[in-house]
């Protein structure tokens, strides 16, 4: 049985979830934002939309 990994496990300690709902997950990784979409009952799509500009101040780390 495989252990479940979190977004922080996958992307490192600077990862912050900006928004999450049943359809998409937005993640900030340093200056890179990743958006993953899911469609219907088929599970998450295997691609990410990557936005590189203007993201530095959108995520605060405690």
Order of alpha helices (4+ residues) and beta strands (2+ residues): alpha-beta-beta-beta-beta
